[in-house]
Amino acid sequence: MRRRFGWAIAPLLMLSLLSPAPAQAANLSIPNGIQTADLDSVGVTAQSLATELAGSGVSISNVVYKGADAQAGTIDIVDPNVVAFNHGVILSTGNIADVVGPNK
């Protein structure tokens, strides 16, 4: 019986050594300069997001957003080393505040 499952235990043990221990992962602090504002934030509306996506010179009306307010909003990135843009619209299947990370 021992030899039968020995082949499965060795790879699982090696994989567990590759992932950080829970205490180490909880103490990670990555300054990334990312801020988000979802549809619950003051001044962020479905209309403002649609207008921002379309850009100047485009007229948008009758905007309807269907989804959780925490899944759409804006993103501001202070550090140019994170990505090549500093402001934009963010849509997510989860909470947009989770994009802050740690993701590096």
N, C-alpha and C positions, 0 to 999 in steps of 0.2 A: 504494500500500500504506500509506503514512503517513497519508493522509486517512481511510482506512478505519478505523483504530483510534484516531484522534485524539479522537473523541467519547467513547471509553471512558476514556481516560487522564485527561482533565481532571476528571471527577467523582471518580475515585479519588484523585487528588492533593489535591483539596479535602477529602475525608473524612479523609485521613491527617493533615491539618493540625489537625483538630478533636480528635483523640485525643492525650493527653499522651505525651511521649517516654518510653521505658522507664526511663531514669534518674530522671525526675521521678516516675513512678508508684511506683518502688521506695522513694523517700524520703518518701512520704506517712506522716504519723504522726497518727492521729486518736484522742485519748483519749476512749473511749466508755463506760468503766466497765461493760463486759459480761464476765461470767464464766460458763463452762459446766462442767458435770460430767457425764460420760457414764457408761454402765453399767460401765465398768472402774474407776470411782472408788469409794472406800470409802463405804459407806452408801447407794449408789444402786443399787436393784434394780428389776426389773420390777414387783414387788409395791408398792414405795414410790411408783413413778410412777403406777400405777393408783389407789392410795389417794389420792394428791395430786390426781389428775384428778377423782375422784368426790367428794371433799370429806368433811366430817365427817358422821357419822350414817349412812354407807353402808358396808355390809360387802362386802368383795371377797375372793374366794378362788380358788385354782387359776389364778393368773395365769401366762400363758406368753407370752414375747416371742420372736419370730422375726425375726432381722435382725442386723446387725453392732452390736456394743456401742457403737461410736463414733457411731451414728445415733440414739440415744435418750438422754435425760438431763434435767437441770435447767438452768435459766438464771436468773442473778441479774443485775439491771441496777441499778447505783448511780445513774446519772444520769437524773432524771425527764424530761429533755428528749429522751431517746432514744425511749422509748415510755411509755405511761401506766400500766404495771405494773412491779413490781420483782422478781417471782419467778414461775416457772412451769415447766411441762414442755415440752420441745422434742423434736420428732420430725423427722427429716430424711431425704432421699434420699442425702445425703452426710454428711460429718463435721460434727457439731454445733459443733465448735470453730471451724469456718469462719464461723459467724455473727458472730463477733467483728469481722470486717471487715478492711479498711475498707468500710463499706456506706453511709456518709452521702453 
